[in-house]
Amino acid sequence: MKALQARIRKVHKADINRVVDIERSWHHLSHWSIDSYYRLISEDSFTSSFVAEIESGDSSVLIVGFVIFHVAADVSEIYNIAVESSYARLGIGKQLMTAAMDESRRREAAKVVLEVRKSNASAMNFYVKFGFKIVGERKNYYSNPIEDAFVMERETD
Ligand SMILES: CC(C)(COP(=O)(O)OP(=O)(O)OC[C@H]1O[C@@H](n2cnc3c(N)ncnc32)[C@H](O)[C@@H]1OP(=O)(O)O)[C@@H](O)C(=O)NCCC(=O)NCCS
């Protein structure tokens, strides 16, 4: 399918409800609390967050995806990335991840790391496509339901 061109910009506090809706469009995945999003997105000095927005039919602007990550020393950690389920496989995730990689590089991170549920095959495929490799695992890392995580990483350059 043809890729959909999005505009990637920094998140604003006013975007938080939309970010939560996007995450919740994936019914089978477990969800973060609204407070967690509020905390991460408000603490701009601690995390970086981008949203992807598109022109929707009536020429208004619609946020269709987001990425939240954290750069400390030379490591960038992706906390979460999601695209509204009805806009999946249109290249939006790729544009968000590219922006996160660019910003991580700009802030002199040498590598990007993330955790992913072992059962989340589509996200793992997405990360592998981006050059991430499994470098370890964390037992019972997730709750609701409890599940192990794979740790994945790749260098920024
Ligand atoms: C993971 C996610 C962000 C990908 O976003 P997306 O916009 O659908 O991804 P893209 O269209 O940019 O896909 C880029 C490539 O990733 C791979 N990919 C993405 N979704 C895939 C899927 N469901 N199955 C297999 N490969 C997939 C493909 O190689 C794809 O390239 P292609 O379409 O040319 O084959 C999206 O599926 C999502 O929001 N998932 C739910 C939330 C989630 O699991 N987040 C990760 C938490 S660790």
The ligand as a Gaussian input file, in Angstrom:
#p B3LYP/6-31G(d) Opt

LIG

0 1
 C        4.495000      -1.197000      15.621000
 C        3.736000      -0.050000      14.924000
 C        4.054000       1.260000      15.648000
 C        4.197000       0.035000      13.468000
 O        3.614000       1.198000      12.881000
 P        3.126000       1.214000      11.336000
 O        2.830000       2.607000      10.962000
 O        2.030000       0.222000      11.173000
 O        4.437000       0.669000      10.616000
 P        4.949000       1.009000       9.132000
 O        3.791000       1.072000       8.198000
 O        5.834000       2.195000       9.186000
 O        5.784000      -0.327000       8.846000
 C        7.166000      -0.327000       8.556000
 C        7.591000      -1.782000       8.416000
 O        7.472000      -2.461000       9.683000
 C        7.043000      -3.834000       9.456000
 N        5.706000      -4.033000      10.035000
 C        4.867000      -3.083000      10.530000
 N        3.737000      -3.658000      10.982000
 C        3.864000      -4.979000      10.752000
 C        2.997000      -6.088000      10.991000
 N        1.790000      -5.959000      11.547000
 N        3.436000      -7.326000      10.631000
 C        4.656000      -7.494000      10.063000
 N        5.525000      -6.472000       9.806000
 C        5.126000      -5.236000      10.148000
 C        6.979000      -4.013000       7.948000
 O        8.253000      -4.470000       7.527000
 C        6.718000      -2.596000       7.475000
 O        7.129000      -2.364000       6.145000
 P        6.120000      -2.758000       4.922000
 O        4.753000      -2.265000       5.264000
 O        6.759000      -2.067000       3.759000
 O        6.171000      -4.248000       4.848000
 C        2.197000      -0.312000      14.922000
 O        1.973000      -1.620000      14.437000
 C        1.536000      -0.188000      16.275000
 O        1.129000       0.907000      16.685000
 N        1.399000      -1.318000      16.999000
 C        0.691000      -1.295000      18.290000
 C        1.516000      -0.665000      19.363000
 C        2.782000      -1.445000      19.633000
 O        2.806000      -2.668000      19.636000
 N        3.866000      -0.694000      19.863000
 C        5.147000      -1.262000      20.206000
 C        5.270000      -1.374000      21.678000
 S        6.822000      -2.156000      22.140000

